[in-house]
């Protein structure tokens, strides 16, 4: 005998067996779909650094690790470091099958925004595809190494 609910005095409906089976089927479908999503993640150059991959591609979007370059170590100007960063950006964009025209977003961190904003921008406008400008944010930040003046991070669409 089923128990009656206090508020209505009516027994709650019994779950139908086919509803539980449908829930199980839906759960299995969701699991298979999430497995396909995980399988579609591609990591490029995962062994260059023990902490991260150079590029991760998922759903036709490429996410790039931060790029900060010192060259031979004597590079100290914002313009020189920016050019080195953009040269590395070109390399990893090509590695992921992307071009500057497919860049969606550029994040920029400058060690001293007051001193380096103009110098960085001078190199940045030379580098971007002027017909396909990405969105961008630029902030001042402490850097991982005291010699770094700039770090960039890119997100791009994979054709």
N, C-alpha and C positions, 0 to 999 in steps of 0.2 A: 504494500500500500504506500502511495506517495504522500509526502508531508505537504500540508497546506501552508501557503504563505500567510503571515500574520496580518498584513495590511488588507489583502483582498479575500482571504479565505478560499482562494482557488489554487489548485496545484499548478506549479510552473510547468511549461511544456517540456516534454522529454526531448533531448537532442536526437535528431534522426541519424541513423547509422551512415547514410550516404553523405551527410554534411561533414562528418568526421573524415571520411575517405577523401572528399573534395579538398578539405583543409590539408591533408597529407600530400595530395597531388600538387596543390599550389605551393606548399613548402618545398617539395622536391624540385619543382620548376624554378623557384627562386634560387635554390642552391645551385642548380645547373647554370643558371644565368650568372650568378656571382662567380662561379668557377671559370666561365668563359671570360668574364671581365678580368680576372686575375691573370688568365693566360694571355690576354692581349697587352699586358704591360711589357715593354721592351726597355732594358737598361743597357746603355752604351758606356763603354769604358768603366765598368764597375770596379776594376782592380787598380786604377790609377792612384786612388787614395783609399785608405781603409775605412774612411768615414762616409763616403758617398760615391754615387755614380756621376759621370760628367753630364749625362743626359738621361732623362726618363721620358718615354713616349707612351701615351695612353689616350685612346679615343681620338687619334689624329691630332693630338696636341703634344708638343715637345716642351719639357720643362728642363731648363739648363741650370747647372750648379753656378754659384757665384764665381765671377771671374775677376781676379786681381793679379796684376802682373808687374814684376820688377825687372824683367829682362836679365841683363848681366849683373844687376845689382847697383850699377852706377846711375840708373835712370831715376831722376829725382823730380823732374817737372811734371805737372799735371798733364800737360799736352803729351809728353812721352809715354807716361803710364796709360793714358787714355788710348793712344794709338796701339799700344801693346795689347790692351784689353780688347779693342775692336778687332785686331788681327786674330786673337784667340777666339773671339765670337764668330768670326767668319769661318774658322776651322771647324768649330763644333756645330755650327749651323749646317755646313756641308756634310759633316758626319751624320747628322740626323735627316739629311735629305731636304733641308729647308734653305731658303734664301732670305736676304734682308727684306724682301717684299712680303714675306710671310710672318714677319715678327709682329706679334700682337701687343706685347708689353715689354718695357724696359724699366727695371728698378735700378736706381743709382744711389750709392752711398758715397759721400765725399767727407774726407777727414776734416776739412776746413771750408765750409761752403762759401764764406765771405771771400776767401782768397782764391778759391779754385773753380767757382761756378762758371765764370766767363771762359776760362781756359778749357774746361771740360766741354762746354757747349760749342766752342769753336771746332773741336774735333768731332763732336757728336753730329753736328749738322753736315759735316763732310761724309760721315759714315752711313747715316740712315738713307733709306730709299725715300726721297722727298715726295714721290707720288703715292707712297703707302706708309705714312708716318704711324708708328705705334703709339699707344698711350704710354705715359711715362710719369714716374714719380722720382723726386730727387730730394734727399735729406742729408743732414749732417750726422755723422756717426763716428764712434771710436772704431778703430780698425783692428783686425786680428794681429797684424804686425805693425809696429810703429812706422815702418817705411812706406806702407801703403797709403796712397792719397785718394784712391778711388777703387770701388768695386761695383760691378754691374751684374745683374741677373736678368735673363731673358726668358720669355715664353713665346713660342711660335706655333703656328698651324703647320701641320705636316700635309703637303699636297697629296 
